Amino acid sequence: MQNESLSVRHLISIRDLSTADIELIFRTADQFKEVINRPIKKVPSLRDITVANLFFENSTRTKLSFELAEKRLSADIVNFSASGSSVSKGETLIDTVNNILAMKVDMVVMRHSSPGAPVFLSRHCPAVIINAGDGAHEHPTQALLDAYSMKEKHGELKGLKVAIIGDILHSRVAMSNLICLQKLGAEVMLCGPKTLIQRPLLQQPGLLISHNTEEALRWCDVAMVLRIQLERQNTRLFPSQREYARVFGLNRALLDKVGKPITIMHPGPINRGVEITSDVADGPGNIILDQVENGVAVRMAVLYLLAGQIRIPDSA
Ligand code: CP
């Protein structure tokens, strides 16, 4: 592995990464992807590092992916889920985390429903912090693995046309992807009902917006489909899921009508039959499970590069 380092100590927002940082993460992920496809999938790179995975909000992919990445790097890990913990007894975030850090943890991977929770933590705790999703704010490792997967499929991100289709308003994936893809020179279009796109984005000069899925599909090389996040919606923003599926959903008939190859992506979890039908999610052009596989390699790269900044005491 190379001795290059990232320009950041934590990974809180994709905004904080330079293009050179992202390219370094991708080069490092290439090497780890080769490792995880070997018969022996483990390297000793993080043997002296302890990582705490703090999940205050539900997760399947991100939690498993980080845990696997840490194990493949030989880190010691502790896992925490808010359900079943003393959070339900009123313990504050900082008290919970300080107690975990008192157990000599070097890195924290955190998912939280409150935007800004990871940056708050980074200001109060000495450990390296990785944001695994904070409310509707950011999900930087998802954007990195998505961009890495697009690069793997299309060779080049510069000039690639990516339509992000769905519930943009509540999606940290959309925000991190928009920033990451624009940094890397891709063209981005946001598509969805007006009520599911932030007003500042609707008014952002130069940002392509569509309220018509067919128009977005005709324009794009890659369609990144997002879930409707009903759990984050306090008011009714569209008539019904059935109506949403009919007007904005991706289905085979629509793709056939557009009649060109389009790479289909989805960060998961998928609501089959709402934003995407099964024959599209599982059909030609989809790279949804490649995204999951690449997630492990990209997260190994992020952990490895950030761990390089922790001073490891001489072993006794
Ligand atoms: N893509 C993603 O963040 O999925 P999970 O919520 O299952 O982690």
Residues whose N, C-alpha, C, O or C-beta is under 5 A from the ligand:
A	BS01	CP	N58 S59 T60 R61 T62 K63 P267 G268 P269
